[in-house]
Amino acid sequence: MTRKITNALIFILTILAAELAVEYVKHFLKFKTGIHDKYLLTLIGMAIIVAIYYPVFGFVHYITEHLTKQFVHASKQKAGNELLGIVIAFIIGGGILFLVYLHQWYRITIW
């Protein structure tokens, strides 16, 4: 049961992290490259999106799973419950991604 919950929460965090990477790439392509051809930018952006979502997805998943296991282990020692540890790890990971998205979308920095 906890393995399925862990996998689902890792999957959610992985999707959010990959989408954040795509947002950064799109911003970089539009404003930092100096390329003004919209067709070329679209093709480059599509290739980069595939590069991020296909091969990098496994890497992001691995990192997220590794960090989640560390959070779960640490919070399990503090909370004494594996499911509670998973929930705490997800809330911390989601909170970090929330802050990064908040900065990316609205330029709001809380730290």
Backbone hydrogen bonds, N-H to C=O, Kabsch-Sander energy under -0.5 kcal/mol:
donor,donor_aa,acceptor,acceptor_aa,energy
5,I,1,M,-2.0
6,T,2,T,-2.7
7,N,3,R,-2.6
8,A,4,K,-2.3
9,L,5,I,-2.5
10,I,6,T,-2.6
11,F,7,N,-2.4
12,I,8,A,-2.0
13,L,9,L,-2.3
14,T,10,I,-2.5
15,I,11,F,-2.3
16,L,12,I,-2.2
17,A,13,L,-2.3
18,A,14,T,-2.6
19,E,15,I,-2.4
20,L,16,L,-1.9
21,A,17,A,-1.9
22,V,18,A,-2.0
23,E,19,E,-2.3
24,Y,20,L,-2.1
25,V,21,A,-2.1
26,K,22,V,-2.7
27,H,23,E,-2.3
28,F,24,Y,-2.4
29,L,25,V,-2.8
30,K,26,K,-2.3
31,F,27,H,-2.3
32,K,28,F,-2.3
33,T,28,F,-0.8
38,K,36,H,-0.8
41,L,37,D,-2.6
42,T,38,K,-2.0
43,L,39,Y,-2.2
44,I,40,L,-2.7
45,G,41,L,-2.7
46,M,42,T,-2.5
47,A,43,L,-2.2
48,I,44,I,-2.4
49,I,45,G,-2.4
50,V,46,M,-2.1
51,A,47,A,-2.2
52,I,48,I,-2.2
53,Y,49,I,-3.1
54,Y,50,V,-2.5
56,V,51,A,-1.2
58,G,54,Y,-0.6
59,F,55,P,-0.8
60,V,56,V,-3.0
61,H,57,F,-2.5
62,Y,58,G,-2.4
63,I,59,F,-2.6
64,T,60,V,-2.8
65,E,61,H,-2.8
66,H,62,Y,-2.6
67,L,63,I,-2.9
68,T,64,T,-2.6
69,K,65,E,-2.5
70,Q,66,H,-1.9
71,F,67,L,-2.5
72,V,68,T,-3.2
73,H,69,K,-2.7
74,A,70,Q,-2.5
75,S,71,F,-3.2
76,K,72,V,-2.6
77,Q,73,H,-1.8
78,K,74,A,-1.5
79,A,75,S,-4.0
80,G,76,K,-2.9
85,G,81,N,-2.0
86,I,82,E,-2.1
87,V,83,L,-2.3
88,I,84,L,-2.5
89,A,85,G,-2.4
90,F,86,I,-2.4
91,I,87,V,-2.4
92,I,88,I,-2.4
93,G,89,A,-2.7
94,G,90,F,-3.2
95,G,91,I,-2.2
96,I,92,I,-2.2
97,L,93,G,-2.3
98,F,94,G,-2.4
99,L,95,G,-2.1
100,V,96,I,-2.0
101,Y,97,L,-2.9
102,L,98,F,-2.6
103,H,99,L,-1.9
104,Q,100,V,-2.6
105,W,101,Y,-3.0
106,Y,102,L,-1.9
107,R,103,H,-1.5
108,I,102,L,-1.3
109,T,107,R,-0.5
110,I,108,I,-0.5
